Amino acid sequence: MRGAVVDLDGTVYRSTVPVNGAVDGISELRSSGVDVLFVSNTSSKSRKTCVDRLDDMGIEASPDDIVTGASVTAAYVSESSPDATAFLVGEEPLREEFKRADVTLTDDPGTATVLVVGKDQSFDFDTLTAAARVLDEGAAFVATNLDRRSPTASGVVPGTGAIVAAVAATSGREPDIVAGKPHDPVIETTLWLLDLPPSACLMIGDNPETDVAMGKRAGMTTVLIESGLESSDVSATDGDGPDYVLETMASIGDVLDVEACG
């Protein structure tokens, strides 16, 4: 294996608290010559925030080593619709990524050509109404991700998927595209950044619905870490399940040994 796509939230840390075995696992990957790319579906934390959290744990990284739901969504809109005018439901990190990608932004539902929905902890009835009006005008509907729940140090909280579901129910429309895990935009971005074929990459994460599903869809070797939301009763299988299940990422060397022999 020459590359590893590693989930952040729930796999490497929960909020600012390191997940057991994560630091040792990242160190083992890098010492084995594996290029590591960190991927998170978050649209409410900047890449700099992710880097700072990793640095506090003793894991070296730069913003170029991080892909977030915000960054991949901004890149997708910029590349697929360069003349788009976007109405954003989300927080400042999402807005920052769209500005960085030179996408025109608007707060006027009547002028938007695309609605982008990310995580927004201030989401309310007025925001829902505005989002529905954007879609009523015929705009494209883009979601950063459909995560139902997010792991934090204090417990599970609602994810972006809950907000997307509210907008979909109100407008009668499902998203035209989802950018984050396990969908194609993030797969294409990660493989392009690693510059490796999927067969040479591990996908490491704690969530079967996003991390394992992304790896399977891309053709990567999948590793489920039993630190996450729903992983305790999932076993490695030859079907849709992960190729490997580890109690902690500290055991990732075992996977590398098996793959090297295979």
C-alpha positions in Angstrom: 0.0 0.0 0.0 1.3 3.4 -1.0 -1.5 5.7 0.2 -4.1 6.0 2.9 -7.2 8.1 3.1 -7.9 8.6 6.8 -11.2 9.9 8.3 -10.8 12.4 11.0 -14.0 12.8 13.1 -14.4 9.6 15.2 -11.3 7.9 13.8 -8.4 10.3 14.7 -10.2 12.6 17.2 -13.6 13.4 18.7 -13.7 17.2 18.9 -10.3 17.9 20.4 -9.8 14.5 22.1 -7.5 12.0 20.4 -9.0 8.6 19.7 -7.1 5.8 21.3 -4.4 4.4 19.0 -4.8 7.1 16.3 -1.4 8.8 16.8 0.4 5.5 16.8 -1.5 4.4 13.7 -0.6 7.5 11.7 3.0 7.2 12.8 3.1 3.5 11.6 1.6 4.4 8.2 4.1 7.2 7.6 7.1 5.1 8.8 6.0 2.4 6.4 6.2 4.9 3.5 2.5 5.3 3.1 1.3 8.8 2.0 -1.6 9.9 4.3 -4.4 12.2 3.3 -7.0 13.2 5.9 -10.6 13.4 4.9 -13.5 14.8 6.8 -17.1 15.4 5.8 -17.1 18.5 8.0 -18.3 21.8 6.5 -18.2 23.6 9.9 -14.5 23.3 10.6 -11.8 24.9 8.4 -8.8 22.9 7.2 -6.6 25.1 9.5 -8.7 24.0 12.5 -8.2 20.4 11.5 -4.4 21.0 11.1 -4.3 22.6 14.5 -6.1 19.7 16.2 -3.7 17.3 14.6 -0.7 19.4 15.6 -2.0 19.4 19.2 -2.0 15.6 19.1 1.6 15.5 17.7 0.5 14.6 14.2 2.2 16.8 11.5 0.0 18.0 8.7 -0.6 20.9 6.4 -3.9 22.2 4.9 -2.9 20.5 1.6 -3.1 17.2 3.6 -6.7 17.8 4.5 -9.9 17.4 2.4 -13.2 18.6 4.0 -16.8 18.5 3.0 -16.5 22.3 2.5 -13.4 22.2 0.4 -14.5 19.4 -1.9 -18.0 21.0 -2.4 -16.5 24.4 -3.2 -14.2 22.8 -5.7 -17.0 20.8 -7.3 -19.2 23.9 -7.7 -16.4 26.0 -9.1 -15.3 23.3 -11.6 -18.7 22.1 -12.7 -20.5 25.5 -12.8 -17.9 28.3 -13.0 -20.6 30.9 -13.5 -22.6 29.8 -10.5 -24.1 32.1 -7.9 -24.3 30.2 -4.7 -26.6 30.6 -1.7 -25.0 28.8 1.3 -26.7 27.2 4.3 -23.7 26.7 6.5 -21.1 28.3 8.7 -18.0 30.5 8.1 -15.6 27.6 7.1 -18.0 26.7 4.2 -18.1 30.4 3.1 -14.3 30.7 3.3 -13.8 27.7 1.0 -16.3 29.1 -1.6 -14.5 32.4 -1.5 -11.2 30.7 -2.0 -12.6 28.9 -5.0 -13.8 32.2 -6.5 -17.5 31.2 -6.5 -19.9 34.1 -6.4 -22.0 34.2 -3.3 -25.4 35.7 -2.6 -27.8 36.1 0.3 -30.7 36.8 -2.1 -32.7 33.6 -2.8 -34.0 35.0 -6.1 -30.5 35.4 -7.6 -28.9 32.1 -6.7 -28.3 29.4 -9.3 -27.2 26.8 -6.8 -28.1 26.0 -3.2 -25.4 24.5 -1.1 -26.4 22.9 2.2 -23.8 22.1 4.9 -23.9 22.0 8.7 -25.3 25.1 10.3 -25.8 25.1 14.1 -27.9 28.3 13.8 -30.3 26.6 11.2 -33.8 27.9 11.8 -37.2 28.4 10.2 -36.1 31.5 8.4 -33.1 29.7 6.9 -35.3 26.8 5.9 -37.7 29.1 4.2 -34.9 30.9 2.3 -33.4 27.6 1.1 -36.8 26.4 -0.1 -37.3 29.6 -2.1 -33.9 29.2 -3.7 -35.0 25.7 -5.0 -38.4 27.0 -6.0 -36.6 29.3 -8.4 -35.0 26.3 -10.1 -31.5 26.4 -8.6 -29.3 23.3 -8.4 -29.3 21.5 -5.0 -25.9 20.5 -3.7 -25.2 18.9 -0.2 -21.8 18.7 1.4 -22.8 15.3 2.9 -25.7 13.3 4.2 -24.2 12.3 7.6 -27.1 11.7 10.0 -25.0 12.1 13.1 -21.6 13.4 14.1 -19.4 12.1 17.0 -18.1 14.6 19.5 -16.3 14.3 22.8 -19.5 14.9 24.6 -21.6 12.5 22.5 -23.4 12.3 19.2 -25.0 15.4 17.7 -27.2 15.8 14.6 -25.3 15.9 11.3 -25.7 17.8 8.0 -28.0 15.1 6.8 -30.7 16.2 9.2 -30.6 19.7 7.7 -30.6 18.4 4.1 -33.6 16.2 5.0 -35.5 19.3 6.2 -34.7 21.2 3.0 -35.6 18.2 0.9 -38.9 17.7 2.7 -39.9 21.3 2.4 -38.9 21.7 -1.3 -40.0 18.2 -2.4 -36.5 17.8 -4.0 -33.5 15.6 -3.1 -30.0 16.9 -3.7 -28.8 16.8 -7.3 -25.2 16.0 -6.0 -23.6 15.1 -2.7 -19.9 16.1 -2.6 -18.7 14.4 0.5 -18.1 10.8 1.5 -19.0 8.3 0.1 -19.8 10.1 -3.2 -17.8 10.6 -6.4 -16.5 14.2 -5.9 -14.6 13.4 -2.8 -13.3 10.1 -4.3 -12.0 11.9 -7.4 -10.4 14.6 -5.3 -8.6 12.2 -2.9 -7.3 10.0 -5.7 -6.1 13.0 -7.6 -4.3 14.4 -4.6 -2.6 11.1 -3.8 -1.9 10.5 -7.4 -2.3 6.8 -6.9 -4.7 4.1 -8.2 -7.3 3.0 -5.7 -5.8 -0.5 -5.6 -2.8 1.1 -3.9 -4.8 2.9 -1.2 -6.3 2.1 2.2 -9.5 3.8 3.3 -9.5 4.0 7.1 -12.5 5.2 9.1 -15.0 4.5 11.8 -18.3 4.7 9.9 -19.5 2.0 7.6 -22.1 4.3 5.9 -19.5 6.8 4.8 -15.9 5.6 5.2 -16.3 2.0 4.2 -18.8 2.8 1.6 -16.5 5.3 0.0 -13.6 2.9 0.0 -15.7 0.2 -1.6 -17.1 2.5 -4.2 -13.6 3.7 -5.1 -12.0 0.3 -5.1 -9.7 0.9 -2.1 -8.9 -1.6 0.6 -11.2 -0.7 3.5 -10.3 -0.7 7.2 -13.0 -0.1 9.8 -11.8 1.2 13.2 -14.1 0.2 16.1 -14.1 3.6 17.7 -17.1 5.0 15.9 -20.8 5.4 15.6 -22.0 2.0 14.5 -18.9 -0.2 14.1 -19.1 -2.5 17.1 -21.2 -5.2 15.3 -19.6 -5.0 11.9 -17.3 -7.8 10.7 -15.0 -8.0 7.8 -16.7 -9.8 5.0 -16.2 -10.6 1.3 -19.3 -8.5 0.5 -20.2 -5.0 1.3 -18.5 -4.9 4.7 -14.9 -3.7 5.4 -11.9 -5.8 4.3 -10.5 -5.4 7.8 -11.9 -4.5 11.3 -9.5 -3.2 13.9 -10.1 -2.3 17.5 -7.8 0.7 17.2 -5.6 2.2 14.5 -2.6 1.2 16.4 -2.9 -2.2 14.8 -2.7 -0.8 11.2 0.7 -2.4 10.8 -1.0 -5.8 10.8 -3.0 -4.8 7.7 0.1 -3.5 6.0 1.9 -6.8 6.7 -1.0 -8.8 5.2 -1.3 -6.6 2.2 2.4 -6.8 1.5 2.3 -10.6 1.6 -0.8 -10.6 -0.6 
